[in-house]
Amino acid sequence: MGREDRFERRDPSPSFEKNMFTAVCAKCGVRCEVPFKPTSGKPVFCSDCFRKNDDHGSERSAPSRSELGEINRKLDQIMKALDIR
């Protein structure tokens, strides 16, 4: 038995299909298909709105010096309360 006999060649295309579900975009109202079952109470976005939301999230600025100072002050209080040095 040769080495190539022990392994089967796999089909490069997936043998399964994703179930797609119809939804309405919470932002623009367009009907779209998503690869998960939408649940009530959670917004669903079409691919365009999802991409736009993702782009805006990456534009967040770093915390300012005063914000970092406030964070450090609060962390010091927590560490003191927990007796961590």
C-alpha positions, 0 to 999 in steps of 0.5 A: 500500500503506497502512501497516497492510498492512505489519504483520500483527496478532498473536494475543494468545494465545501459539501455543506450549505449555510442556511440563510435567514431573511431579515430587515436591516435595523438601520436602513430597512432593506430586506437582506439575508444573514447566515444566522437566525435573527433573535428578537431584541437584537438588531440585524444589519445588512452588509452595507450598514454593518460595514459602515458601522465597523468603519466608524468603530475604528475611528475612535480616538485614544483617551485623553491625558485627563481621561487616563488620569481618571482611569488610573485614579479609579484603578488605584481606589479599586486596588486599595479596596482590594488590598492589592499593591 
